[in-house]
Amino acid sequence: MAQTIDSIASLPYDSALYAPDTLIEPIETFADINDAMVEQYKELGFISVAKAFSAEQVEAARAAIIDLVNSPLPERTELQFESTAKDILHTLNPEERQDYVRKFMWFSHLRPALMNIMFDLNLIGIVERILGAEAEMFQDMALLKPPGMGREKPWHQDHAYFNIPDGTKVVGVWIALDETFPENGCMHFLPGGHKDGPVPHWNRRDWQICDADVLGKSGQAAAPLPAGGCLIFDGLTPHGTPTNKSNSRRRALQYHYVPKDTPRISTAERVELFGPGGEDVSC
Ligand SMILES: O=C(O)CCC(=O)C(=O)O
């Protein structure tokens, strides 16, 4: 297993980077996604759904994550702890270990509860409607953003991290396993920003969009959700999440889907689009 400690320390940032003009009002369920909602997705670059997954599905996913964080893992699975865990990881009990996890990758296939969510038929139906093609699961990930420390994920476009051709439709799905709100690091979007196409990314606090480019944009929207809520968004929609400064957990799953048989490009081709410095980056 690749178990690592985050090499990026939590750095201060301008609070104006997460100062939404609006809070996104989610629709109730996947069944409410009609053609008008799909058109709205094309305009805004996201859809927010409050009751996407049941309390039982959420509880089973949380239990699977705690179990995995405390289990031997295969080599390909990546478990990354917050930088603050550096000197104390060996002292943590199983419950405490979860609250130092920053990121998990390539883990969903290890537990049926997670597979059930990743391949939920209602979810896949919406993803395929947006893609206009059969979906291929491209990447699974979870940022757990622990209470009181989970660091900022600065503004970025997910496509900047993926070696897939420009113009490929990428659908990101972000599933809240806890209630999420601005203080514990909920998602923030620049509505419509996907229509600008790929924008330059820089190595600053992370591989990210320049702060000045975000501060120069109006209309930022935050996406609070209950546990079990879900965001579906375009791989080019600029988004970011602030530090979790609260005492509340903010665990979330993140899945990305692309059209089946999407070709891959080289890292060199990707950084030509999004900027040098992104050769060796992951979310
Ligand atoms: O879960 C988060 O805080 C942010 C996730 C995200 O934007 C990403 O990893 O692309």
The ligand as an SDF file (V2000), in Angstrom:
LIG
                    3D

 10  9  0  0  0  0  0  0  0  0999 V2000
  -13.5150   17.2230   -1.4720 O   0  0  0  0  0  0  0  0  0  0  0  0
  -12.9640   18.3110   -1.5880 C   0  0  0  0  0  0  0  0  0  0  0  0
  -12.7560   19.0510   -0.6320 O   0  0  0  0  0  0  0  0  0  0  0  0
  -12.5190   18.8240   -2.9230 C   0  0  0  0  0  0  0  0  0  0  0  0
  -12.4750   17.7660   -3.9250 C   0  0  0  0  0  0  0  0  0  0  0  0
  -11.9890   18.2800   -5.2190 C   0  0  0  0  0  0  0  0  0  0  0  0
  -12.2980   19.3260   -5.6460 O   0  0  0  0  0  0  0  0  0  0  0  0
  -11.0710   17.5010   -5.9930 C   0  0  0  0  0  0  0  0  0  0  0  0
  -10.3360   16.7080   -5.4220 O   0  0  0  0  0  0  0  0  0  0  0  0
  -11.0500   17.6960   -7.2150 O   0  0  0  0  0  0  0  0  0  0  0  0
  1  2  2  0
  2  3  1  0
  2  4  1  0
  4  5  1  0
  5  6  1  0
  6  7  2  0
  6  8  1  0
  8  9  2  0
  8 10  1  0
M  END
$$$$
